[in-house]
Amino acid sequence: MSSKTDSHKDISADEHVDRLLATTLAALEDMKAVDVRVIDVRGQTSITDIMVVASGTSTRHVKAIADNVELEAKQTGVQALGVEGEKGSEWILIDLADVVVHVMMPAVREFYALEKLWSVGGQAGAATEQDS
């Protein structure tokens, strides 16, 4: 395959993750996602490099945020491997391979406490809050 036909070949894996994360964070900000947290899970799991956790103010807002993340990723050439939870819209997971995005209602987010789960035994300060 020629690197001219595949823009991902022209950049390193870390640069790809950084660009995908920037796209994800911009999509979340565009839709006014609340309490956005970025968790670097490299070295803790092989399923992804980065997890992003965000909240919406209603199930409709959660769905709109998730739809925008998926759309923005697609526009940069990244197809979601899967989207789960759209029916109930209290917790929607968007799997972008290198970045997994969880958009949740605040009560669901508090109950499952993903930030605490992924920071136990991990790097101190692995979860970083983004301005939103």
C-alpha positions in Angstrom: 0.0 0.0 0.0 1.3 3.4 -0.8 1.6 5.9 2.0 -0.1 8.5 -0.3 -3.4 6.5 -0.1 -3.3 5.9 3.6 -2.6 9.0 5.7 -2.2 6.9 8.8 1.0 5.4 7.4 2.6 8.9 7.3 2.4 9.4 11.1 3.5 7.4 14.1 1.1 5.4 16.3 1.4 8.0 19.1 0.7 10.9 16.6 -2.4 9.0 15.4 -3.6 8.5 19.0 -3.0 12.2 19.7 -4.9 13.3 16.6 -7.8 11.0 17.4 -7.9 12.2 21.0 -7.9 15.8 19.8 -10.8 15.1 17.4 -12.7 13.3 20.2 -12.2 16.2 22.7 -13.3 18.7 20.1 -16.4 16.7 19.3 -17.2 16.5 23.0 -16.7 20.2 23.5 -18.8 21.0 20.4 -21.8 19.2 22.1 -21.1 20.7 25.5 -20.2 17.4 27.2 -19.8 17.8 31.0 -16.9 16.8 33.2 -14.7 15.3 30.4 -11.9 13.1 31.7 -9.0 11.5 29.8 -7.5 8.3 31.2 -4.3 7.0 29.7 -4.5 3.2 30.0 -1.4 2.3 28.0 0.4 -0.4 30.0 -2.8 -1.3 31.9 -4.7 -3.0 29.1 -4.3 -4.0 25.5 -7.8 -3.1 24.4 -7.1 0.6 24.0 -4.6 3.4 24.7 -6.9 6.1 25.9 -10.3 6.2 27.6 -12.4 9.3 27.6 -15.3 9.6 30.0 -17.9 12.4 29.7 -21.3 13.1 30.9 -24.5 14.5 29.3 -27.3 16.3 31.0 -30.1 14.1 29.6 -30.4 10.8 27.6 -31.0 12.9 24.5 -27.9 14.9 25.2 -25.8 11.7 25.8 -27.0 10.4 22.4 -26.3 13.6 20.6 -22.8 13.7 22.1 -22.1 10.1 21.1 -23.4 10.7 17.6 -21.1 13.7 17.2 -18.0 11.8 18.4 -18.7 9.0 15.9 -19.4 11.5 13.1 -16.3 13.6 13.7 -14.1 10.5 13.9 -15.5 9.2 10.7 -14.8 12.6 9.0 -11.1 12.1 9.9 -11.1 8.6 8.4 -11.6 6.6 11.6 -14.6 4.3 11.6 -15.9 3.2 15.0 -15.4 -0.5 15.6 -18.6 -0.5 17.6 -21.1 1.7 19.4 -23.0 0.2 22.4 -25.8 1.4 24.5 -27.6 3.6 22.1 -31.0 2.2 22.8 -31.2 3.3 26.5 -28.8 6.2 26.1 -27.8 6.3 29.7 -24.3 5.0 28.8 -23.0 4.9 25.3 -19.6 3.5 24.5 -17.9 4.4 21.2 -15.0 2.1 20.4 -12.5 4.0 18.1 -9.8 1.3 18.8 -7.0 3.6 20.1 -9.5 5.8 22.0 -12.6 4.4 23.7 -15.2 7.0 24.6 -17.8 6.5 27.4 -20.7 9.1 27.4 -22.8 8.6 30.5 -25.6 10.1 32.5 -24.1 11.5 35.8 -25.9 8.9 38.1 -24.6 6.0 35.9 -21.1 7.5 35.8 -21.1 7.8 39.6 -22.3 4.3 40.1 -19.7 2.6 37.8 -16.8 5.0 38.7 -14.7 4.2 35.7 -12.1 6.8 36.6 -11.5 5.2 39.9 -11.5 1.7 38.4 -8.8 2.5 35.8 -6.6 4.5 38.2 -6.4 1.8 40.9 -2.9 0.4 40.8 -2.2 2.6 37.8 -0.2 5.7 37.2 -0.8 8.5 39.7 -2.7 11.3 37.9 -3.5 9.1 34.9 -6.9 10.7 34.7 -6.8 14.3 33.6 -9.7 16.7 33.5 -10.3 18.6 30.3 -11.7 22.1 30.3 -15.3 21.9 29.1 
